[in-house]
Amino acid sequence: MDDSVSPASPLIFGEVLFDCFPDGSAVLGGAPFNVAWHLHGMGLAPLMISAVGNDEHGKLVLDKMQHWGMDISAMQTSETYPTGRVSVSFNQGEPSYEIVPDQAYDHVVFEPLVNVSQNREHSLLYHGTLALRTEHTKQNIGKLIDHYQLPVFVDVNLRAPWWDEHNVKEAVARARWVKLNQDELSIVTGKNIQSEEQLRLAAEALFAAQDMELLIVTLGKNGALCLHHDGFIQGNPVPVENLVDTVGAGDSFSAVMIAGILQQWPLQQTLDKALAFASSVCQMRGATTSDRRLYEEFTNR
C-alpha cells in the first residue's frame, strides 16, 4: 500500500451480523462490517458505527474486532435487541439472504457518537441501503452527514423487502460515490438493460442526473464498469481458482475502491485491484477472515 498519503479515518455505518450457512456454520458479516474489516486489514483504521446485543454473539463480535485491532469505541451494546443474524442459502451457487428484522444494529443511538469522534479527523462516510430500512437509522445517517459534513459513499444492496425506492434514490442523490450492480442499476433508473449499450446508457443517465464523482457498476463474472467525468473505465474479471462462495465479494470490492479513493490511486489501478481482491475473497467461506496473508498479498501486489 502506498503510504505517501495518510487519509483520515473513514466512518462506516450500518449492520453487524452473523451470516448463518446451511451447513450450520456462522461467519461474522454485514456489508458495512465487512468493508470496515477489510479496510482495517489494509491499514486504513476505519471507525465502525453499529450495535450488537448483550448476548454471546454480541460479545463474540466485540472480541473479534478487538483481536483484529479494530476501534470499538463507536460500537454500542443493546440490552433490548439481539445481535443481527442472516440465514444464507444458495441457488445454483448464488447466495440469497433472509434478513431478520428489529436487530441491535437497527437501534444505534446517535448522541454518544458525537463524543466518541471528538478531536478526530474523518475522510468519508460509508453506508449501505439496508441502513435505510427504518426511519430511525435513516435519521441517524442524516445526522452523521450534517454533523461531520463528510462526502458519502453509498453501497446499493437491495434486499427484499428491506428497501424503499424513494429512500434509495434520496441516498444516491446525496452521494459522491455510488456502487451498485447491473440489476440494481436497472431498478434505480427504471431502464430495461439487456445489452452493453443499454447498460452504458442507463449508467450515463444516472450519472448525469446526480452530482456524483464516480458511479461503479459491478457486473459479476463480467467484471465492473466505472463512470466518471472523463468517461467509462472497464475492469476485466479476475478468474476465481477455487470458488467457495461469493458471500461478501461485493463488500471486499467496495473496500478496495474506498482505499483507492482515499489514497488517490489511479482509477484503473483501483478498479483492477478491487476485482482481484474480490476474487480472492470468493476463495474462502464467508466475507471476512483473520488470515493476514490475504492483506499482505494484496498490499504487496
Secondary structure, DSSP 8 states (H G I E B T S, - for coil): ---S----EEEEES--EEEE-TTS-EEEE-HHHHHHHHHHHTT---EEEEEEESSHHHHHHHHHHHHHT-B-TTEEEESSS--EEEEEEEETTEEEEEE-SS-GGGG--SHHHHHHTTT--EEEEEEEGGGGSSHHHHHHHHHHHHHH---EEEE----TTS--HHHHHHHHHT-SEEEEEHHHHHHHHT----SHHHHHHHHHHHHHHTT-SEEEEE-GGG-EEEEETTEEEEE-----SS----TTHHHHHHHHHHHHHHHT--HHHHHHHHHHHHHHHTTSSSS----THHHHHHHH-
